[in-house]
Amino acid sequence: MLRGANRNLLVLAAVVLALAAGAFFYLRRPPPPALAFPPEKVKGFFHKYGCTNCHDTKNPLVGPPFAAIAERYKGDPRAEEKLFKSVREGSQGKWFNPNAVTIYGIRKVMPAQDRKRVPDLELRAMIRWILEQAR
């Protein structure tokens, strides 16, 4: 039978192991499911949040077209998370020279979009719609 410090050490080790296992499974959980929005509604989100000011379905504008994004990430199991992170944190230099500007003087960068501006569920629906364009 364990006594004193050995017993406390064993209890502490069990607690640390349980917390580590919980953190491991928490971090590996799949992304939350997006609500099943009809495609017409998802297309409306692109206009509602101003995505179409810089992106088109087939033609490059300030940003790459949705079809090119879908093609680049085709077959990538982490595509949704990568695109989600790019939208939330912003990005530059993935598609164009980050110092390049358009004829209107707009820098070719993707500005960060916070949750107050674009809710998670609607953003995930838009990303999934984009990725489905390559199928």
Buried (B, 14 or more C-beta within 10 A) or exposed (E): EEEEEEEEEEEEEEEEEEEEEEEEEEEEEEEEEBEEBEEEBBBEBBEEBEBBEBBBBEEBBBBBBBBBBBEBBEEEEEBBBBBBEBBBEEBBEBBBEEEEEEEEEBEBBBEEBEEEEBEEEBBBBBBBBBBEBBE
